[in-house]
Amino acid sequence: MDDHLYSIGDLARRTGLTVKTIRFYADTGLVPPTDRTPTGYRLYDLHALARLDLVRTLRELGLDLPAVRRVLDRETPLAEVAAAHAEALDVQIRTLRLRRAVLLAVAQRSSTPEEMRLMHKLAKLSDAERRRLIEDFIDEAFGGLDANPEFVAMMRGAMPELPDEPRAEQVEAWVELGELVQDADFRASIRRMAEHQAAERADGDPGGLHHALTDTVRTVVGEALAAGVSPTSPAATPIVDTLTAAYAETFQRPDDAALRTWLLGRLETANDPRAERYWHLLATINGWPVPESLADVFQWFTEALRTTLA
């Protein structure tokens, strides 16, 4: 036998492939034999050995047989095939990381099989699908209304973006957010808030986010809560007076019973704890600092204002 020709058994020992696999590659034309013995046994030279080694490597990387054939026949550059396959592997890696995060979340919260199915269904949505889910919610809540433009812009500018390797709590937060924005009662609540904003704008309110006013409420009511002041006690009255004066100045209205009645309606319409939860979930998903909860602050203010009006 020529020193440069190898039997199919020799190739199997050199490459680690089975004789059956090498025979298959030969039959399909991927690695045809260089020659045959007088009795018909296949023989391979060094070039065939190198070709077989390349086939093995490409298959181990996950390329299908048509792609391998295109590379071997030089119909498609190897670099192009490698780049496409690397991109496909990136998708698979992200999927595996997401599945791992879902499983960790399931393990941590002792989820039922139905909850696990829901978590996996929502978690595997693409970025575009997650964005569409939130945009549909916002469209239904604010569509056709002249609501506070700054608030609507803030809603549309904050979209959930799960990282490539999410933590379990980020997956849990996305699943909860996905459920929340599909909840009919929550959608109706946000729609009522949008209608209230539109009615105020029709009455001349220019809108805005009024961060300074929120800071004032946080500080003044926070001190009252820390001091243990009950919202229904006489001690709450001067605190309410301070806050209604701040609202009167911000909205350029007299500080009278009409303003307080208007303010109470505004607070009651916006006082849905699920709205604050919406922003906290978004922050968790996107890795932002979770905002300080103001639920207790505005609950105290609403109850104190209602008491003074009564």
C-alpha positions as a Markdown table, in Angstrom:
| # | Residue | x | y | z |
|---|---|---|---|---|
| 1 | Met | 0.0 | 0.0 | 0.0 |
| 2 | Asp | 1.2 | 3.5 | -0.8 |
| 3 | Asp | 2.4 | 5.2 | 2.3 |
| 4 | His | 0.2 | 8.2 | 1.5 |
| 5 | Leu | -2.9 | 6.2 | 1.1 |
| 6 | Tyr | -5.1 | 5.2 | 4.1 |
| 7 | Ser | -7.8 | 2.7 | 4.5 |
| 8 | Ile | -11.2 | 3.7 | 5.9 |
| 9 | Gly | -10.1 | 2.1 | 9.2 |
| 10 | Asp | -7.0 | 4.2 | 9.3 |
| 11 | Leu | -9.1 | 7.4 | 8.8 |
| 12 | Ala | -11.4 | 6.3 | 11.6 |
| 13 | Arg | -8.5 | 5.9 | 14.0 |
| 14 | Arg | -6.9 | 9.2 | 13.0 |
| 15 | Thr | -10.1 | 11.3 | 13.2 |
| 16 | Gly | -12.1 | 9.6 | 15.9 |
| 17 | Leu | -15.0 | 9.2 | 13.5 |
| 18 | Thr | -16.7 | 5.9 | 13.0 |
| 19 | Val | -16.2 | 3.8 | 9.8 |
| 20 | Lys | -20.0 | 4.2 | 9.2 |
| 21 | Thr | -19.8 | 8.0 | 9.4 |
| 22 | Ile | -16.8 | 8.1 | 7.0 |
| 23 | Arg | -18.5 | 5.8 | 4.6 |
| 24 | Phe | -21.6 | 8.0 | 4.7 |
| 25 | Tyr | -19.5 | 11.1 | 3.9 |
| 26 | Ala | -18.0 | 9.2 | 1.0 |
| 27 | Asp | -21.4 | 8.0 | -0.3 |
| 28 | Thr | -22.8 | 11.6 | -0.2 |
| 29 | Gly | -19.7 | 12.9 | -2.1 |
| 30 | Leu | -18.4 | 15.1 | 0.8 |
| 31 | Val | -15.2 | 13.1 | 1.1 |
| 32 | Pro | -14.9 | 10.7 | -1.9 |
| 33 | Pro | -12.2 | 8.1 | -1.8 |
| 34 | Thr | -9.0 | 8.8 | -3.6 |
| 35 | Asp | -8.6 | 5.3 | -4.9 |
| 36 | Arg | -9.7 | 1.7 | -4.3 |
| 37 | Thr | -7.8 | -1.5 | -3.7 |
| 38 | Pro | -8.2 | -4.3 | -6.3 |
| 39 | Thr | -10.8 | -5.8 | -4.1 |
| 40 | Gly | -12.8 | -2.6 | -3.9 |
| 41 | Tyr | -11.8 | -1.2 | -0.5 |
| 42 | Arg | -11.7 | 2.6 | -0.3 |
| 43 | Leu | -8.4 | 4.4 | 0.0 |
| 44 | Tyr | -7.7 | 8.0 | 1.0 |
| 45 | Asp | -4.8 | 10.3 | 0.6 |
| 46 | Leu | -3.6 | 13.2 | 2.8 |
| 47 | His | -5.9 | 15.7 | 1.0 |
| 48 | Ala | -8.9 | 13.5 | 1.7 |
| 49 | Leu | -7.8 | 13.2 | 5.3 |
| 50 | Ala | -7.6 | 17.0 | 5.6 |
| 51 | Arg | -11.0 | 17.3 | 3.9 |
| 52 | Leu | -12.5 | 14.8 | 6.3 |
| 53 | Asp | -11.1 | 16.7 | 9.3 |
| 54 | Leu | -12.7 | 19.9 | 8.0 |
| 55 | Val | -16.0 | 18.2 | 7.6 |
| 56 | Arg | -15.8 | 16.9 | 11.2 |
| 57 | Thr | -14.9 | 20.3 | 12.5 |
| 58 | Leu | -17.8 | 22.0 | 10.7 |
| 59 | Arg | -20.3 | 19.4 | 11.8 |
| 60 | Glu | -19.1 | 19.7 | 15.4 |
| 61 | Leu | -19.7 | 23.5 | 15.1 |
| 62 | Gly | -23.3 | 22.7 | 14.2 |
| 63 | Leu | -23.3 | 23.3 | 10.4 |
| 64 | Asp | -25.8 | 21.2 | 8.5 |
| 65 | Leu | -24.6 | 19.1 | 5.6 |
| 66 | Pro | -25.8 | 21.5 | 2.8 |
| 67 | Ala | -23.7 | 24.3 | 4.4 |
| 68 | Val | -20.7 | 22.0 | 4.7 |
| 69 | Arg | -21.0 | 21.0 | 1.1 |
| 70 | Arg | -21.2 | 24.7 | 0.0 |
| 71 | Val | -18.0 | 25.4 | 2.0 |
| 72 | Leu | -16.2 | 22.4 | 0.5 |
| 73 | Asp | -17.3 | 23.2 | -3.0 |
| 74 | Arg | -16.3 | 26.9 | -2.4 |
| 75 | Glu | -19.7 | 28.1 | -3.3 |
| 76 | Thr | -19.9 | 30.0 | 0.0 |
| 77 | Pro | -16.8 | 31.5 | 1.7 |
| 78 | Leu | -16.0 | 29.8 | 5.0 |
| 79 | Ala | -15.8 | 33.2 | 6.7 |
| 80 | Glu | -19.4 | 33.9 | 5.7 |
| 81 | Val | -20.7 | 30.6 | 6.9 |
| 82 | Ala | -18.8 | 30.9 | 10.1 |
| 83 | Ala | -20.2 | 34.4 | 10.7 |
| 84 | Ala | -23.8 | 33.3 | 10.1 |
| 85 | His | -23.4 | 30.3 | 12.3 |
| 86 | Ala | -21.8 | 32.4 | 15.1 |
| 87 | Glu | -24.9 | 34.6 | 15.0 |
| 88 | Ala | -27.1 | 31.6 | 15.2 |
| 89 | Leu | -25.2 | 30.3 | 18.2 |
| 90 | Asp | -25.6 | 33.8 | 19.9 |
| 91 | Val | -29.3 | 33.4 | 19.6 |
| 92 | Gln | -29.1 | 29.8 | 21.1 |
| 93 | Ile | -26.9 | 31.1 | 23.9 |
| 94 | Arg | -29.3 | 33.9 | 24.8 |
| 95 | Thr | -32.2 | 31.4 | 24.7 |
| 96 | Leu | -30.4 | 29.0 | 27.0 |
| 97 | Arg | -29.6 | 31.9 | 29.4 |
| 98 | Leu | -33.2 | 32.9 | 29.4 |
| 99 | Arg | -34.4 | 29.4 | 30.1 |
| 100 | Arg | -31.9 | 29.2 | 33.0 |
| 101 | Ala | -33.3 | 32.4 | 34.5 |
| 102 | Val | -36.8 | 31.1 | 34.1 |
| 103 | Leu | -36.0 | 27.9 | 35.8 |
| 104 | Leu | -34.2 | 29.8 | 38.7 |
| 105 | Ala | -37.3 | 32.0 | 39.1 |
| 106 | Val | -39.5 | 29.0 | 39.1 |
| 107 | Ala | -37.4 | 27.3 | 41.7 |
| 108 | Gln | -37.3 | 30.4 | 43.9 |
| 109 | Arg | -41.0 | 31.0 | 43.9 |
| 110 | Ser | -42.2 | 27.4 | 43.9 |
| 111 | Ser | -44.2 | 28.0 | 40.8 |
| 112 | Thr | -47.0 | 25.8 | 39.5 |
| 113 | Pro | -46.7 | 24.1 | 36.1 |
| 114 | Glu | -49.1 | 26.7 | 34.7 |
| 115 | Glu | -47.1 | 29.6 | 36.1 |
| 116 | Met | -44.0 | 28.1 | 34.7 |
| 117 | Arg | -45.6 | 27.9 | 31.2 |
| 118 | Leu | -46.7 | 31.5 | 31.5 |
| 119 | Met | -43.3 | 32.6 | 32.6 |
| 120 | His | -41.6 | 30.8 | 29.7 |
| 121 | Lys | -44.1 | 32.1 | 27.2 |
| 122 | Leu | -43.7 | 35.8 | 28.3 |
| 123 | Ala | -39.9 | 35.6 | 28.9 |
| 124 | Lys | -39.1 | 34.2 | 25.5 |
| 125 | Leu | -40.8 | 37.1 | 23.7 |
| 126 | Ser | -38.4 | 39.1 | 21.5 |
| 127 | Asp | -37.5 | 42.7 | 22.4 |
| 128 | Ala | -39.9 | 43.9 | 19.6 |
| 129 | Glu | -42.7 | 41.7 | 21.0 |
| 130 | Arg | -42.2 | 43.0 | 24.5 |
| 131 | Arg | -42.2 | 46.6 | 23.2 |
| 132 | Arg | -45.4 | 45.9 | 21.2 |
| 133 | Leu | -47.1 | 44.5 | 24.3 |
| 134 | Ile | -46.4 | 47.7 | 26.3 |
| 135 | Glu | -47.2 | 50.0 | 23.3 |
| 136 | Asp | -50.6 | 48.3 | 22.9 |
| 137 | Phe | -51.3 | 48.9 | 26.6 |
| 138 | Ile | -50.3 | 52.6 | 26.2 |
| 139 | Asp | -52.3 | 53.0 | 23.0 |
| 140 | Glu | -55.4 | 51.6 | 24.7 |
| 141 | Ala | -55.0 | 53.8 | 27.8 |
| 142 | Phe | -54.2 | 57.1 | 26.1 |
| 143 | Gly | -55.4 | 56.7 | 22.5 |
| 144 | Gly | -57.7 | 59.4 | 21.3 |
| 145 | Leu | -57.2 | 61.5 | 24.4 |
| 146 | Asp | -55.4 | 64.8 | 24.8 |
| 147 | Ala | -53.7 | 63.6 | 28.0 |
| 148 | Asn | -50.6 | 65.1 | 29.7 |
| 149 | Pro | -48.1 | 65.0 | 26.8 |
| 150 | Glu | -45.0 | 64.8 | 29.1 |
| 151 | Phe | -46.5 | 61.9 | 31.0 |
| 152 | Val | -47.4 | 60.0 | 27.8 |
| 153 | Ala | -43.9 | 60.7 | 26.4 |
| 154 | Met | -42.4 | 59.3 | 29.6 |
| 155 | Met | -44.6 | 56.2 | 29.3 |
| 156 | Arg | -43.6 | 55.6 | 25.7 |
| 157 | Gly | -39.9 | 56.2 | 26.4 |
| 158 | Ala | -39.7 | 53.6 | 29.1 |
| 159 | Met | -39.8 | 50.1 | 27.5 |
| 160 | Pro | -38.8 | 46.8 | 29.1 |
| 161 | Glu | -35.4 | 45.5 | 27.9 |
| 162 | Leu | -34.4 | 42.2 | 29.3 |
| 163 | Pro | -30.6 | 41.8 | 29.2 |
| 164 | Asp | -29.0 | 38.9 | 27.3 |
| 165 | Glu | -28.4 | 37.1 | 30.6 |
| 166 | Pro | -31.3 | 38.2 | 32.9 |
| 167 | Arg | -31.3 | 37.5 | 36.6 |
| 168 | Ala | -34.2 | 35.5 | 38.0 |
| 169 | Glu | -35.8 | 38.6 | 39.5 |
| 170 | Gln | -35.7 | 40.4 | 36.2 |
| 171 | Val | -37.6 | 37.5 | 34.6 |
| 172 | Glu | -40.1 | 37.5 | 37.4 |
| 173 | Ala | -40.5 | 41.3 | 37.0 |
| 174 | Trp | -41.1 | 41.0 | 33.3 |
| 175 | Val | -43.7 | 38.2 | 33.8 |
| 176 | Glu | -45.5 | 40.3 | 36.4 |
| 177 | Leu | -45.4 | 43.3 | 34.1 |
| 178 | Gly | -46.7 | 41.3 | 31.2 |
| 179 | Glu | -49.6 | 40.1 | 33.3 |
| 180 | Leu | -50.3 | 43.6 | 34.7 |
| 181 | Val | -50.5 | 45.4 | 31.3 |
| 182 | Gln | -53.0 | 42.7 | 30.1 |
| 183 | Asp | -55.2 | 43.1 | 33.2 |
| 184 | Ala | -58.5 | 44.6 | 32.1 |
| 185 | Asp | -59.1 | 46.3 | 35.4 |
| 186 | Phe | -55.6 | 47.9 | 35.4 |
| 187 | Arg | -56.1 | 49.1 | 31.8 |
| 188 | Ala | -59.4 | 50.7 | 32.8 |
| 189 | Ser | -57.8 | 52.4 | 35.8 |
| 190 | Ile | -55.1 | 54.0 | 33.7 |
| 191 | Arg | -57.7 | 55.0 | 31.1 |
| 192 | Arg | -59.6 | 56.8 | 33.8 |
| 193 | Met | -56.4 | 58.6 | 34.8 |
| 194 | Ala | -55.8 | 59.6 | 31.1 |
| 195 | Glu | -59.4 | 60.8 | 30.8 |
| 196 | His | -58.9 | 62.9 | 33.9 |
| 197 | Gln | -55.7 | 64.4 | 32.5 |
| 198 | Ala | -57.5 | 65.2 | 29.2 |
| 199 | Ala | -60.4 | 66.9 | 31.1 |
| 200 | Glu | -58.0 | 69.0 | 33.1 |
| 201 | Arg | -56.2 | 70.1 | 29.9 |
| 202 | Ala | -59.5 | 71.0 | 28.4 |
| 203 | Asp | -60.0 | 73.3 | 31.4 |
| 204 | Gly | -56.7 | 75.0 | 30.8 |
| 205 | Asp | -54.2 | 72.9 | 32.7 |
| 206 | Pro | -51.0 | 73.0 | 30.6 |
| 207 | Gly | -49.9 | 69.6 | 32.1 |
| 208 | Gly | -46.3 | 68.7 | 33.0 |
| 209 | Leu | -44.8 | 66.3 | 35.5 |
| 210 | His | -44.4 | 68.7 | 38.4 |
| 211 | His | -41.4 | 67.0 | 40.0 |
| 212 | Ala | -40.9 | 69.9 | 42.5 |
| 213 | Leu | -44.5 | 69.5 | 43.7 |
| 214 | Thr | -44.0 | 65.8 | 44.2 |
| 215 | Asp | -40.8 | 66.5 | 46.2 |
| 216 | Thr | -42.7 | 68.9 | 48.4 |
| 217 | Val | -45.4 | 66.3 | 49.2 |
| 218 | Arg | -42.8 | 63.6 | 49.8 |
| 219 | Thr | -40.9 | 65.9 | 52.3 |
| 220 | Val | -43.9 | 67.4 | 54.1 |
| 221 | Val | -45.9 | 64.2 | 54.4 |
| 222 | Gly | -42.8 | 62.1 | 55.1 |
| 223 | Glu | -42.2 | 64.3 | 58.2 |
| 224 | Ala | -45.8 | 63.8 | 59.3 |
| 225 | Leu | -45.6 | 60.0 | 58.9 |
| 226 | Ala | -42.3 | 60.0 | 60.8 |
| 227 | Ala | -43.9 | 62.0 | 63.6 |
| 228 | Gly | -46.9 | 59.6 | 63.7 |
| 229 | Val | -49.4 | 62.3 | 62.8 |
| 230 | Ser | -52.8 | 60.7 | 61.9 |
| 231 | Pro | -54.3 | 62.0 | 58.6 |
| 232 | Thr | -57.7 | 62.3 | 60.4 |
| 233 | Ser | -56.4 | 64.2 | 63.4 |
| 234 | Pro | -56.5 | 68.0 | 63.9 |
| 235 | Ala | -52.7 | 68.0 | 63.6 |
| 236 | Ala | -53.0 | 67.1 | 60.0 |
| 237 | Thr | -54.9 | 70.3 | 59.1 |
| 238 | Pro | -51.9 | 72.7 | 58.9 |
| 239 | Ile | -50.0 | 70.1 | 56.9 |
| 240 | Val | -52.8 | 69.9 | 54.4 |
| 241 | Asp | -52.9 | 73.7 | 54.3 |
| 242 | Thr | -49.2 | 73.8 | 53.4 |
| 243 | Leu | -49.7 | 71.3 | 50.6 |
| 244 | Thr | -52.8 | 72.9 | 49.1 |
| 245 | Ala | -50.9 | 76.3 | 49.1 |
| 246 | Ala | -48.1 | 74.6 | 47.1 |
| 247 | Tyr | -50.7 | 73.2 | 44.6 |
| 248 | Ala | -52.4 | 76.6 | 44.3 |
| 249 | Glu | -49.1 | 78.3 | 43.5 |
| 250 | Thr | -48.1 | 75.6 | 41.0 |
| 251 | Phe | -51.4 | 75.6 | 39.2 |
| 252 | Gln | -52.0 | 79.3 | 39.6 |
| 253 | Arg | -55.4 | 78.8 | 41.3 |
| 254 | Pro | -56.9 | 80.3 | 44.5 |
| 255 | Asp | -56.4 | 78.0 | 47.6 |
| 256 | Asp | -60.1 | 77.5 | 48.2 |
| 257 | Ala | -62.6 | 74.7 | 48.6 |
| 258 | Ala | -62.9 | 74.3 | 44.8 |
| 259 | Leu | -59.2 | 73.7 | 44.5 |
| 260 | Arg | -59.3 | 71.2 | 47.4 |
| 261 | Thr | -62.2 | 69.3 | 45.8 |
| 262 | Trp | -60.3 | 69.3 | 42.4 |
| 263 | Leu | -57.2 | 68.1 | 44.1 |
| 264 | Leu | -59.0 | 65.3 | 45.9 |
| 265 | Gly | -60.4 | 64.1 | 42.6 |
| 266 | Arg | -56.9 | 64.2 | 41.1 |
| 267 | Leu | -55.4 | 62.2 | 43.9 |
| 268 | Glu | -58.1 | 59.6 | 44.0 |
| 269 | Thr | -57.9 | 59.1 | 40.3 |
| 270 | Ala | -54.1 | 58.6 | 40.3 |
| 271 | Asn | -54.0 | 56.7 | 43.6 |
| 272 | Asp | -53.7 | 53.2 | 42.1 |
| 273 | Pro | -50.8 | 51.3 | 43.7 |
| 274 | Arg | -50.5 | 49.2 | 40.6 |
| 275 | Ala | -49.4 | 52.3 | 38.7 |
| 276 | Glu | -46.4 | 52.7 | 41.0 |
| 277 | Arg | -45.8 | 48.9 | 40.7 |
| 278 | Tyr | -45.6 | 49.3 | 36.9 |
| 279 | Trp | -42.6 | 51.7 | 37.3 |
| 280 | His | -40.9 | 49.6 | 39.9 |
| 281 | Leu | -41.2 | 46.5 | 37.6 |
| 282 | Leu | -39.8 | 48.4 | 34.7 |
| 283 | Ala | -36.8 | 49.5 | 36.8 |
| 284 | Thr | -36.1 | 46.0 | 37.9 |
| 285 | Ile | -36.3 | 44.6 | 34.4 |
| 286 | Asn | -34.0 | 47.3 | 32.9 |
| 287 | Gly | -31.5 | 47.3 | 35.8 |
| 288 | Trp | -32.4 | 50.9 | 36.8 |
| 289 | Pro | -32.6 | 52.1 | 40.4 |
| 290 | Val | -36.0 | 51.3 | 41.8 |
| 291 | Pro | -37.8 | 54.5 | 42.7 |
| 292 | Glu | -38.8 | 55.2 | 46.3 |
| 293 | Ser | -42.3 | 54.2 | 47.0 |
| 294 | Leu | -44.7 | 57.1 | 47.5 |
| 295 | Ala | -47.8 | 55.0 | 48.0 |
| 296 | Asp | -48.0 | 55.7 | 51.8 |
| 297 | Val | -47.2 | 59.3 | 51.3 |
| 298 | Phe | -50.1 | 60.0 | 48.8 |
| 299 | Gln | -52.4 | 57.7 | 50.7 |
| 300 | Trp | -51.9 | 59.8 | 53.8 |
| 301 | Phe | -52.3 | 63.1 | 51.9 |
| 302 | Thr | -55.5 | 61.8 | 50.2 |
| 303 | Glu | -57.1 | 60.7 | 53.5 |
| 304 | Ala | -56.1 | 64.0 | 55.3 |
| 305 | Leu | -57.5 | 66.1 | 52.4 |
| 306 | Arg | -60.7 | 64.1 | 52.4 |
| 307 | Thr | -61.0 | 64.6 | 56.2 |
| 308 | Thr | -60.6 | 68.4 | 56.0 |
| 309 | Leu | -63.2 | 68.6 | 53.2 |
| 310 | Ala | -65.7 | 66.5 | 55.2 |
